[in-house]
Amino acid sequence: MPWYIWLVIFIALGSIVGSLLMLRSGARKIPLTAEQKQRIAQRNAEADAEDARNR
């Protein structure tokens, strides 16, 4: 393959990897209180029970 095809491939892969790394570095955890975590767990349990009933 010509050198410029390799260059295009390298630039495309580099931009994909770079974008993923930027997303990873920009991600942050959401601080939740214990009450919020409990409500989330309760909603998940209710959704799981609903799914089980619909099957």
PEPEVEN-V117444 format. One record per residue. N is the residue number from 1. RES is the residue in one small letter. D_FIRST is the distance of its C-alpha to the first C-alpha in Angstrom with 1 decimal. Layout:
{{N;RES;D_FIRST} {N;RES;D_FIRST}}
This chain:
{{1;m;0.0} {2;p;3.8} {3;w;6.5} {4;y;8.3} {5;i;6.6} {6;w;7.4} {7;l;10.6} {8;v;11.5} {9;i;11.2} {10;f;13.2} {11;i;15.7} {12;a;16.3} {13;l;17.0} {14;g;19.0} {15;s;21.0} {16;i;21.8} {17;v;22.9} {18;g;24.8} {19;s;26.6} {20;l;27.6} {21;l;29.0} {22;m;30.9} {23;l;32.4} {24;r;33.4} {25;s;35.0} {26;g;36.8} {27;a;38.3} {28;r;41.9} {29;k;44.5} {30;i;47.3} {31;p;50.7} {32;l;52.9} {33;t;56.6} {34;a;57.9} {35;e;59.6} {36;q;56.3} {37;k;54.6} {38;q;57.6} {39;r;57.4} {40;i;53.7} {41;a;54.4} {42;q;57.3} {43;r;55.2} {44;n;52.5} {45;a;55.3} {46;e;56.8} {47;a;53.5} {48;d;52.9} {49;a;56.5} {50;e;55.9} {51;d;52.8} {52;a;54.7} {53;r;57.5} {54;n;55.3} {55;r;53.8}}
